[in-house]
Amino acid sequence: MEIIPGIGTDKVHFGITEAEAVSILGSPDKTYKTDEGCRRLQFNLLRIELSFEPENEYRLGWIEVHDPKLLLGGRKILGATQKEVLEFVTELLGEQPEIEDYGSFLSASYDEHWVELQFQFGSLCCVNFGVLYDDLDSPKWPSS
């Protein structure tokens, strides 16, 4: 699976509906609603979670990936060291990350690209990324 910041993945793009995601990926293994009212679909085999947001008419706005075969910029990054990943992604995105230490994990956020990298035990364990927004805080849905 390839991450395409601002677009989605090679399989699912931001802005699709829950029904469209199920048609592409099959039935989720788990669904739940967050405290913010987002509908979440988990796909165990793909190791991916999709978030459909009420403020955006329940269209796909956020993706969380734990798949070790994940690619970003054509390169596998999950499991790689924090130093290696940060150097690569910073150069790829052309943006310096904001680093936050949450105790059990470290988060590196690239706010201009809506990409968040989570590190545990010194290596990348998860990538979260979302749809981009314009100056009026409207989602910039990718064209089909």
Order of alpha helices (4+ residues) and beta strands (2+ residues): beta-beta-alpha-beta-beta-beta-beta-beta-beta-alpha-beta-beta-beta-beta
